Amino acid sequence: MKSHYNTFTTLLFFVFFMIANITSAQVVSNYIHNLGLTESQKQQSKEIRKDIQKQRNELYTQMAAIPREDTEARKIHNEKINALIQQEEKRFLEILMIDQKEIFLANKEEKTIEQNLKNEQRELGLLQKKYPNITFTNNQITQIVEKRKAITASKFRYDTEGRKAKTQAENKMMESVLTEKQYAQYLQTNKELRERQEAEILEKIETYEPIAEELLIIMDEFALPKYKQLRAKLESKISDRDKTELADIRARRIEHFKNQLYSKMDAELAEVENPELIYKAEQVGQLVDSYSHIIGFMDEAIARKEIQALVDRYDSDILNLKNELIGLNREVALKGANVISEVYPIPFPEQMIPIQKKLSNHEKRMFLLLDPAIDFSLDDWHTITKGEGKHQAVAFPSPAHKNQTLEFDVPQEGKVTVEILDENGRLVRPLFSKNMDAGKQNMNVSLNDLSPQIYFYRITTNEGTTMLKFVVVK
């Protein structure tokens, strides 16, 4: 499996960067076609644009170093970048004569009117496509376009609370513009669209879930043991200092992966109401998370330079294992292709798998970061996520935000202890320890004091212990 996340992000950043520079250069030039600028004014205008571009470049460079999770810092930087547009126009107006200013402002107003008309036409097309049963008036479209600017400017966070707040703002805006009948149709259409989307997602999950499990069995029973054996051959070559650095990089990348996994899941499930879909999505997410120690380091966004430096240091040792690693990659790819062909009716003969001649730097980084001491199996996952043991247990919702309901069976009357542990098995909080009657029990658990990460309920009775995994998100 190969991650293209960083490649895509980098490409997107540079495209955005180029567009930003072009935009900066055109903020003023859009309106100067008939001003009759003198050579001195043209030179001054060029210097202003050059200075603004330089400042924008500096801000974008700083922005690239800010974690995406730090939305407040990124918002401040965006505000600074947007402020440069006004700064450029203000400085340009200062070099114009009175009649030139009048022409410039008239040109700007004309362009603004043209752009508003384009926005209204585009908005009308989108609304008619999504809500064909609603007839929008021109006045309503004008209001929607204008009010949507405020919603866009709010830059809602991409998480559950942010998505809910944005939806509420959209609904409030539409309620203020539409008639009572139109608004009722708008809400009904949104509900039908959501239900249809949920059904489609559920169908896809049910289609791909067996494939995912088979692929993970290949990883668990075939690939991982062989990769670990091959990686163990390299272990003796790595210095203790570099092993410590590798462990630190692994930990950071795995944490980053988990945060991304659960923040995305939380966002995607924010408006979902289908309980079966929520349950299946959570189970798939927990299964993927259980393999984070294997796949977590595949995100190239974290500590890439440090990893590549280590790869360069041990490159000759890795290349000594090249043929074995290439052969193993090919075996795993072929087995995976055969599983996929069970759903997609495309034959995957061996000759369709490309013959690899060398190892990419990405493959070397993955191989070096693989921990040969990893000990995990699908059986562990089934035991943990399904609450198997002496007591059947379930916790919902999961991922959870502020509160969670824990339900579990007590086989026979006696003392019951319930505790919360972190993912390393350390006690976080004892919930209670007392005598309970036999049968199904449930309790409401407050999670307000828990930071976003993975935890376990440990339920202990005279019959034994059950561990149940759950996730906290904010």
C-alpha positions as CSV (number, residue, x, y, z in Angstrom):
1,M,0.0,0.0,0.0
2,K,1.4,3.4,-0.9
3,S,0.3,6.8,0.5
4,H,0.1,9.7,-2.0
5,Y,-1.2,12.1,0.6
6,N,1.9,14.2,0.9
7,T,2.4,14.3,-2.9
8,F,-1.1,15.5,-3.4
9,T,-0.9,18.0,-0.6
10,T,2.3,19.5,-1.9
11,L,0.9,19.7,-5.4
12,L,-2.2,21.3,-4.1
13,F,-0.2,23.8,-2.1
14,F,1.9,24.9,-5.1
15,V,-1.1,25.2,-7.3
16,F,-2.8,27.4,-4.6
17,F,0.5,29.2,-4.2
18,M,0.7,30.1,-7.9
19,I,-3.0,31.1,-8.0
20,A,-2.4,33.3,-5.0
21,N,0.5,35.1,-6.7
22,I,-1.5,35.5,-9.9
23,T,-4.4,36.9,-7.8
24,S,-2.2,39.3,-6.1
25,A,-0.9,40.6,-9.4
26,Q,-4.4,40.9,-10.8
27,V,-6.1,42.6,-7.9
28,V,-5.2,46.0,-9.3
29,S,-4.5,45.1,-12.9
30,N,-8.1,44.0,-13.4
31,Y,-9.2,47.7,-13.3
32,I,-6.3,49.7,-14.9
33,H,-6.9,49.0,-18.6
34,N,-8.0,52.5,-19.4
35,L,-6.3,54.7,-16.8
36,G,-3.6,56.1,-19.0
37,L,-0.8,55.5,-16.5
38,T,2.5,57.3,-16.9
39,E,5.7,55.4,-17.0
40,S,6.5,56.5,-13.5
41,Q,3.1,55.2,-12.3
42,K,3.6,51.9,-14.1
43,Q,7.0,51.5,-12.4
44,Q,5.5,52.3,-9.0
45,S,2.6,49.9,-9.6
46,K,5.0,47.2,-10.5
47,E,7.0,47.8,-7.3
48,I,3.8,47.7,-5.2
49,R,2.8,44.3,-6.7
50,K,6.2,42.9,-6.2
51,D,6.3,43.9,-2.6
52,I,2.8,42.5,-1.9
53,Q,3.7,39.3,-3.6
54,K,6.8,39.0,-1.4
55,Q,4.7,39.5,1.7
56,R,2.2,36.9,0.5
57,N,5.0,34.4,-0.3
58,E,6.3,34.9,3.3
59,L,2.9,34.3,4.8
60,Y,2.2,31.2,2.7
61,T,5.6,29.8,3.7
62,Q,4.7,30.4,7.4
63,M,1.2,28.9,6.7
64,A,2.8,25.7,5.4
65,A,4.6,25.2,8.7
66,I,1.4,25.5,10.8
67,P,-0.3,22.2,11.6
68,R,-3.8,21.9,10.0
69,E,-5.2,21.1,13.4
70,D,-4.2,24.6,14.6
71,T,-7.2,26.3,13.0
72,E,-6.9,29.5,15.0
73,A,-3.3,30.2,13.8
74,R,-4.2,29.4,10.2
75,K,-7.3,31.7,10.4
76,I,-5.1,34.6,11.6
77,H,-2.7,33.9,8.7
78,N,-5.6,33.9,6.3
79,E,-6.8,37.2,7.6
80,K,-3.3,38.7,7.1
81,I,-3.2,37.3,3.5
82,N,-6.6,38.7,2.7
83,A,-5.6,42.1,4.2
84,L,-2.8,42.4,1.7
85,I,-5.4,42.7,-1.1
86,Q,-6.8,45.9,0.5
87,Q,-3.3,47.1,1.2
88,E,-2.3,46.8,-2.4
89,E,-5.4,48.7,-3.7
90,K,-4.9,51.4,-1.1
91,R,-1.2,51.9,-2.0
92,F,-2.1,51.9,-5.7
93,L,-4.8,54.6,-5.3
94,E,-2.2,56.8,-3.6
95,I,-0.2,57.1,-6.9
96,L,-3.2,58.0,-9.0
97,M,-4.6,61.4,-10.0
98,I,-8.2,62.3,-9.2
99,D,-9.6,61.5,-12.6
100,Q,-7.7,58.2,-12.7
101,K,-9.1,57.2,-9.3
102,E,-12.7,57.8,-10.6
103,I,-12.1,55.6,-13.6
104,F,-10.4,52.9,-11.5
105,L,-13.3,52.8,-9.0
106,A,-15.9,52.8,-11.9
107,N,-14.1,49.9,-13.5
108,K,-14.0,48.1,-10.1
109,E,-17.8,48.6,-9.6
110,E,-18.5,47.3,-13.1
111,K,-16.4,44.2,-12.5
112,T,-18.1,43.6,-9.2
113,I,-21.5,43.8,-10.8
114,E,-20.4,41.3,-13.5
115,Q,-19.0,39.0,-10.9
116,N,-22.2,39.2,-8.8
117,L,-24.2,38.3,-11.8
118,K,-22.0,35.3,-12.5
119,N,-22.2,34.2,-8.9
120,E,-26.0,34.5,-9.0
121,Q,-26.2,32.4,-12.2
122,R,-24.0,29.8,-10.8
123,E,-25.9,29.7,-7.5
124,L,-29.2,29.4,-9.4
125,G,-27.9,26.5,-11.4
126,L,-26.7,24.7,-8.3
127,L,-29.9,25.2,-6.4
128,Q,-32.1,24.2,-9.3
129,K,-30.1,21.0,-9.7
130,K,-30.3,20.1,-6.0
131,Y,-33.8,21.4,-5.3
132,P,-35.7,20.9,-8.6
133,N,-39.1,21.1,-6.7
134,I,-38.4,24.7,-5.6
135,T,-38.8,27.8,-7.8
136,F,-36.4,30.5,-6.7
137,T,-37.0,34.2,-7.5
138,N,-34.2,36.4,-8.7
139,N,-34.4,38.4,-5.5
140,Q,-34.0,35.3,-3.4
141,I,-30.9,34.2,-5.4
142,T,-29.4,37.7,-4.9
143,Q,-30.0,37.5,-1.1
144,I,-28.6,33.9,-0.9
145,V,-25.4,34.9,-2.8
146,E,-24.9,37.9,-0.5
147,K,-25.6,36.1,2.7
148,R,-23.5,33.2,1.7
149,K,-20.4,35.5,1.8
150,A,-20.8,35.8,5.5
151,I,-21.0,32.1,6.0
152,T,-17.9,31.5,3.8
153,A,-16.0,34.2,5.7
154,S,-16.8,32.5,9.0
155,K,-14.5,29.6,8.0
156,F,-16.1,26.9,10.1
157,R,-13.9,24.2,11.6
158,Y,-13.9,20.9,9.8
159,D,-15.1,18.8,12.7
160,T,-18.4,17.7,14.1
161,E,-19.2,21.0,15.8
162,G,-18.0,23.1,12.9
163,R,-20.1,21.1,10.4
164,K,-23.2,21.4,12.6
165,A,-22.6,25.1,13.0
166,K,-22.2,25.6,9.3
167,T,-25.4,23.5,8.6
168,Q,-27.3,25.6,11.1
169,A,-26.1,28.8,9.6
170,E,-27.1,27.6,6.1
171,N,-30.5,26.6,7.3
172,K,-31.0,29.9,9.2
173,M,-29.9,31.8,6.1
174,M,-32.3,29.8,3.8
175,E,-35.2,30.2,6.3
176,S,-34.7,34.0,6.2
177,V,-34.9,34.1,2.4
178,L,-37.4,31.4,1.5
179,T,-41.1,31.3,2.0
180,E,-42.5,28.9,4.7
181,K,-43.5,26.4,2.0
182,Q,-40.2,26.7,0.2
183,Y,-38.3,26.2,3.4
184,A,-40.3,23.1,4.3
185,Q,-39.5,21.7,0.8
186,Y,-35.8,22.6,1.3
187,L,-35.6,20.7,4.6
188,Q,-37.5,17.7,3.2
189,T,-35.2,17.5,0.2
190,N,-32.1,17.7,2.4
191,K,-33.5,14.9,4.5
192,E,-34.1,12.7,1.5
193,L,-30.7,13.4,0.1
194,R,-29.0,12.5,3.4
195,E,-31.0,9.3,3.6
196,R,-30.0,8.4,0.0
197,Q,-26.4,9.1,0.7
198,E,-26.4,7.0,3.9
199,A,-28.0,4.1,2.0
200,E,-25.3,4.3,-0.7
201,I,-22.5,4.5,1.9
202,L,-24.0,1.5,3.8
203,E,-24.2,-0.5,0.5
204,K,-20.6,0.3,-0.2
205,I,-19.5,-0.7,3.3
206,E,-21.3,-4.0,3.0
207,T,-19.7,-4.6,-0.4
208,Y,-16.2,-3.8,0.6
209,E,-16.2,-5.1,4.2
210,P,-15.6,-8.7,3.2
211,I,-12.7,-7.6,0.9
212,A,-11.2,-5.5,3.6
213,E,-11.3,-8.4,6.0
214,E,-9.7,-10.8,3.5
215,L,-7.0,-8.2,2.7
216,L,-6.3,-7.8,6.4
217,I,-6.1,-11.6,6.8
218,I,-3.5,-11.6,4.0
219,M,-1.6,-8.9,5.9
220,D,-2.0,-10.7,9.3
221,E,-1.3,-14.3,8.3
222,F,1.0,-13.9,5.3
223,A,2.6,-10.5,4.7
224,L,3.3,-9.1,8.2
225,P,5.2,-12.2,9.6
226,K,7.4,-12.2,6.5
227,Y,8.0,-8.5,6.5
228,K,8.9,-8.7,10.2
229,Q,11.3,-11.5,9.6
230,L,12.9,-9.6,6.7
231,R,13.0,-6.4,8.7
232,A,14.7,-8.2,11.7
233,K,17.7,-8.9,9.5
234,L,18.3,-5.2,9.4
235,E,17.8,-4.6,13.1
236,S,21.3,-5.5,14.2
237,K,22.7,-2.9,11.9
238,I,20.8,0.0,13.4
239,S,22.5,1.9,16.3
240,D,20.7,2.3,19.6
241,R,20.5,6.1,19.0
242,D,18.8,5.6,15.7
243,K,16.4,3.0,17.1
244,T,15.3,5.6,19.6
245,E,14.8,8.1,16.9
246,L,12.8,5.6,14.8
247,A,10.6,4.8,17.8
248,D,9.9,8.6,18.3
249,I,9.1,9.1,14.6
250,R,6.8,6.0,14.7
251,A,5.0,7.3,17.7
252,R,4.5,10.8,16.2
253,R,3.2,9.4,12.8
254,I,0.9,6.9,14.5
255,E,-0.6,9.6,16.7
256,H,-1.0,11.9,13.6
257,F,-2.7,9.0,11.7
258,K,-5.1,8.2,14.6
259,N,-6.1,11.9,14.9
260,Q,-6.8,12.1,11.2
261,L,-8.7,8.9,11.2
262,Y,-11.1,9.8,14.0
263,S,-11.4,13.5,13.1
264,K,-12.5,12.4,9.6
265,M,-14.8,9.8,10.9
266,D,-16.3,12.2,13.4
267,A,-16.9,14.7,10.6
268,E,-18.4,12.2,8.2
269,L,-20.8,10.8,10.8
270,A,-21.8,14.2,12.1
271,E,-25.1,14.4,10.3
272,V,-25.7,10.7,9.8
273,E,-28.8,9.3,11.4
274,N,-28.8,5.7,10.2
275,P,-27.7,3.7,13.3
276,E,-26.6,0.7,11.2
277,L,-24.3,2.9,9.1
278,I,-22.8,4.5,12.2
279,Y,-22.1,1.1,13.8
280,K,-20.5,-0.3,10.7
281,A,-18.4,2.8,10.0
282,E,-17.2,2.8,13.6
283,Q,-16.3,-0.9,13.4
284,V,-14.3,-0.4,10.2
285,G,-12.6,2.6,11.7
286,Q,-11.6,0.6,14.8
287,L,-10.3,-2.2,12.6
288,V,-8.2,0.2,10.6
289,D,-7.0,1.9,13.9
290,S,-6.0,-1.5,15.3
291,Y,-3.5,-1.7,12.4
292,S,-2.2,1.8,12.9
293,H,1.1,0.5,14.3
294,I,1.5,-1.1,10.8
295,I,0.1,1.6,8.5
296,G,0.3,4.7,10.7
297,F,3.8,5.6,9.5
298,M,2.6,5.6,5.9
299,D,1.6,9.3,6.1
300,E,4.5,11.0,4.6
301,A,3.7,14.4,6.2
302,I,5.4,13.7,9.5
303,A,9.2,13.7,10.0
304,R,9.9,12.8,6.3
305,K,13.3,14.5,6.4
306,E,14.4,12.6,9.5
307,I,13.3,9.3,8.0
308,Q,15.0,9.9,4.7
309,A,18.2,10.8,6.6
310,L,18.0,7.5,8.3
311,V,17.3,5.7,5.0
312,D,20.4,7.3,3.5
313,R,22.4,6.2,6.5
314,Y,21.3,2.6,6.1
315,D,20.8,2.5,2.4
316,S,23.4,-0.1,1.6
317,D,22.0,-2.4,4.3
318,I,18.5,-2.0,2.9
319,L,19.7,-2.7,-0.6
320,N,21.3,-5.9,0.5
321,L,17.8,-7.1,1.2
322,K,16.3,-5.5,-2.0
323,N,15.6,-8.7,-4.0
324,E,13.8,-10.4,-1.0
325,L,11.8,-7.2,-0.3
326,I,10.8,-6.8,-4.0
327,G,9.8,-10.4,-4.2
328,L,7.7,-10.1,-1.1
329,N,6.0,-6.9,-2.4
330,R,5.1,-8.8,-5.5
331,E,3.6,-11.7,-3.6
332,V,1.5,-9.5,-1.4
333,A,0.3,-7.4,-4.4
334,L,-0.7,-10.6,-6.3
335,K,-2.6,-12.0,-3.4
336,G,-4.4,-8.7,-2.8
337,A,-5.3,-8.4,-6.5
338,N,-6.8,-11.9,-6.5
339,V,-9.1,-10.9,-3.5
340,I,-10.2,-7.7,-5.2
341,S,-11.0,-9.6,-8.4
342,E,-13.7,-11.4,-6.5
343,V,-15.8,-8.2,-6.5
344,Y,-14.4,-6.5,-9.7
345,P,-14.7,-9.1,-12.5
346,I,-11.2,-8.3,-13.8
347,P,-8.7,-11.2,-13.9
348,F,-5.4,-10.5,-12.2
349,P,-2.9,-13.0,-13.7
350,E,0.6,-12.7,-12.4
351,Q,1.9,-10.9,-15.6
352,M,-0.5,-8.0,-14.8
353,I,1.4,-7.1,-11.6
354,P,4.3,-4.8,-12.7
355,I,7.8,-6.3,-12.3
356,Q,9.7,-4.1,-9.9
357,K,13.4,-3.5,-10.6
358,K,14.3,-1.1,-7.7
359,L,13.1,0.2,-4.4
360,S,11.7,3.7,-4.2
361,N,12.6,6.0,-1.3
362,H,9.0,5.6,-0.1
363,E,9.4,1.8,0.1
364,K,12.7,2.2,1.9
365,R,11.2,4.6,4.4
366,M,8.3,2.2,5.1
367,F,10.6,-0.8,5.5
368,L,13.0,1.0,7.9
369,L,10.0,2.3,10.0
370,L,8.4,-1.2,10.3
371,D,8.8,-2.4,13.9
372,P,9.9,-6.0,13.8
373,A,8.6,-6.4,17.4
374,I,5.0,-5.7,16.4
375,D,2.7,-8.2,17.9
376,F,-0.9,-7.9,16.7
377,S,-3.5,-10.2,15.1
378,L,-7.1,-10.1,13.9
379,D,-8.1,-12.2,16.9
380,D,-6.9,-9.4,19.2
381,W,-9.1,-6.9,17.3
382,H,-12.2,-9.1,17.5
383,T,-11.7,-9.6,21.2
384,I,-11.2,-5.9,21.9
385,T,-13.8,-4.3,19.7
386,K,-16.6,-6.7,20.3
387,G,-16.1,-6.9,24.1
388,E,-15.6,-10.6,24.0
389,G,-14.7,-12.4,27.2
390,K,-16.8,-13.4,30.2
391,H,-19.1,-10.5,29.8
392,Q,-20.6,-9.3,26.5
393,A,-20.2,-5.5,26.5
394,V,-20.9,-2.5,24.2
395,A,-20.3,1.2,24.5
396,F,-22.2,3.8,22.4
397,P,-21.8,6.2,20.8
398,S,-18.2,5.5,19.7
399,P,-16.4,7.7,18.8
400,A,-17.8,9.6,21.8
401,H,-17.7,13.3,22.7
402,K,-18.9,14.2,26.2
403,N,-20.9,11.1,27.4
404,Q,-21.1,7.5,26.6
405,T,-23.4,4.6,27.7
406,L,-21.7,1.4,28.8
407,E,-23.8,-1.8,28.7
408,F,-22.4,-5.2,29.9
409,D,-23.6,-8.6,31.2
410,V,-22.8,-9.8,34.7
411,P,-22.8,-13.6,34.7
412,Q,-23.6,-14.0,38.4
413,E,-24.1,-11.9,41.5
414,G,-21.0,-10.5,43.0
415,K,-18.4,-7.8,43.1
416,V,-18.0,-5.8,39.8
417,T,-15.2,-3.4,39.1
418,V,-15.2,-1.1,36.0
419,E,-12.1,1.0,35.2
420,I,-10.9,3.2,32.3
421,L,-7.4,2.5,30.9
422,D,-5.4,4.3,28.3
423,E,-4.1,2.5,25.2
424,N,-0.9,1.5,27.1
425,G,-2.9,-0.2,29.8
426,R,-2.4,2.5,32.5
427,L,-5.3,3.2,34.8
428,V,-6.9,6.5,33.9
429,R,-9.9,6.5,36.2
430,P,-11.8,3.9,38.4
431,L,-15.5,4.1,37.6
432,F,-16.9,2.0,40.4
433,S,-16.4,-1.2,42.4
434,K,-19.4,-2.8,44.2
435,N,-21.7,-5.8,44.3
436,M,-24.2,-6.1,41.5
437,D,-27.0,-8.5,40.6
438,A,-26.6,-10.9,37.7
439,G,-27.9,-9.7,34.3
440,K,-27.5,-6.8,31.9
441,Q,-26.2,-3.6,33.5
442,N,-25.8,-0.1,32.0
443,M,-24.2,3.1,33.2
444,N,-23.7,6.6,31.9
445,V,-20.0,7.6,31.7
446,S,-18.9,11.2,31.6
447,L,-15.9,11.7,29.3
448,N,-15.4,15.5,29.7
449,D,-12.1,15.1,31.4
450,L,-10.6,12.7,28.8
451,S,-8.4,13.9,26.0
452,P,-9.1,12.7,22.5
453,Q,-7.5,9.3,22.0
454,I,-8.2,5.5,22.4
455,Y,-9.2,4.1,25.8
456,F,-10.4,0.8,27.2
457,Y,-13.1,-0.2,29.7
458,R,-11.8,-3.0,31.9
459,I,-14.8,-4.9,33.4
460,T,-13.8,-7.4,36.2
461,T,-15.9,-9.9,38.1
462,N,-15.3,-13.2,39.8
463,E,-15.8,-14.8,36.4
464,G,-12.9,-13.0,34.7
465,T,-12.1,-9.7,32.8
466,T,-13.3,-8.1,29.6
467,M,-11.6,-5.3,27.8
468,L,-13.7,-3.0,25.6
469,K,-12.1,-0.4,23.3
470,F,-13.6,3.1,22.8
471,V,-12.6,6.4,21.3
472,V,-12.9,9.9,22.6
473,V,-13.0,12.8,20.1
474,K,-13.5,16.6,20.7
